[in-house]
Amino acid sequence: MKRHIVSIVFAAFLIAFGAQAQSPAEQLIGKWSGSSTGPCGTTNVTVTSVEANGMVRGTLDCTQRKITVTLGDKKELDRSMAARLVGSQLTIDGANSDLQFTLENGKLAGTASAGTNTTRRPLVLTKQ
């Protein structure tokens, strides 16, 4: 009987606390913002969904250049960027720039490069 009670308590604990854990895809959905010394200045990323194949949908706002691009599966200069989540790694790849992040501790930490300048600059986005 004692074993049965312990099993029930353990199962209740797993249900209560296990249900709260979010997948990286679920954690990614929302608004993110951060600043860098690159041409965007402040970068705002809004993730509206992550598809089963890892494709990320939303927008990326480059405030200094006053450009908003669509995130999805296509790369078109100043209009859209391909975005994909694999595990906790987010890659946003454009016709003229790219961003690489790791989702950890509630932040997107990584690097960005733009234009013909191949220098990668650190960029950390925090969820708003």
N, C-alpha and C positions, 0 to 999 in steps of 0.2 A: 504493500500500500504506500509506503514511504517513497519507493522508487516512482510509483505512478504520479504522486503529487509533485515530485521534483521534475519529472518529465513535462507535466502540464505547465508548471511555472516557467521552465526553460523555453517551451514552445511559445508561451505568451510573451516572454521577453523578446524572442526572435521576431515575432510578428510586430510587436510595438516598435522596436528599434530598427529592425531590418527594413521596414516599409519606408522609413525616413531617408534612407540612402538614395541619392540620385545618381543616375548614370552621367558620364561626361556630356552626352547630348542634351540631357535635361538641364544640367548646370549651365550650359552654354547659352540657352535661350534667354534673351533679355537685352538690356542696353549696357554697353561697355564704353569707357572713355579713358584716354591717356594722351600725354604730350611727349613730343620728341623734338630734337633739333633739326629734323628733316623738313622737306618741303611742305608737309601737311600741317605742321605745328600740332594742333590738337586733332586727334583721330577719334571719331565716334563710330562704333560698330553696333548695329542693331540686328540681332539674330532672331528671326521669327520662327524658324523651324530647322530641324536637322532630319533629313530623310534616312531611311533604313540603310541606304548605300553610302551614307556619310556626307552627301552633298548638303551644304549649309545654304539656307536662304535668308535674305535680309538686305541690309544696306551698309555701306561704308561711307562715312562723311569725312572729307578732307577739308577742314575749316579754312585754312590759310589759302588754299587754292580755290575755295568755294565750289567744290565738286562733290556730288553724291553719286555713287555708283551702286548698281544692283549686284548682290552676291548670288551666285548660282552655279551654273555649269559652263558659262561662256566667258571669253575674254575679248573685250572690245574697248579700245582706248577711250578713257574718260566716260565710259558708259556702264561697263560690267566687268566683274572679276570672278574667276572660278574659285570656289571655296569648298574645302573638304575637311572633315574631322575624321581622324583615324586614331582610335583609342583616346588619348588626351592631347593629341597633336593636331593643331589647327593650322592649315596652310591656306593663305589667300593669295592667288596668283593672277596678276593682271598682265596686260599687253606691255606695260612699261614699268611695272613695279611688283614687288612681292613682300609678303609678311609671313613670318613663321612664329607660331606661339606654342607654348605648353600650358595647358590648363591645370593649375595647382593652387591650392589654398585660396580659392575664390578669386584668383587673378589669372589673366592671360599675360604671361611673361615671354618675351622673345625679341626678335629683331625685324627690321624693315629696311628695304632698299628701294630706291626710286630712280627712274631715268637712266641715263648712261653712267651714273655714279654707282659703282658696285660696292661702295662702302656700306656695310650693314650697321645700322644704328639701333641701339637698344630701345625697346618700347614695351611698356607695361600698361595694360588696360585693366581698370577695375570696374566691377559691376556697379551700376548706378541704381 
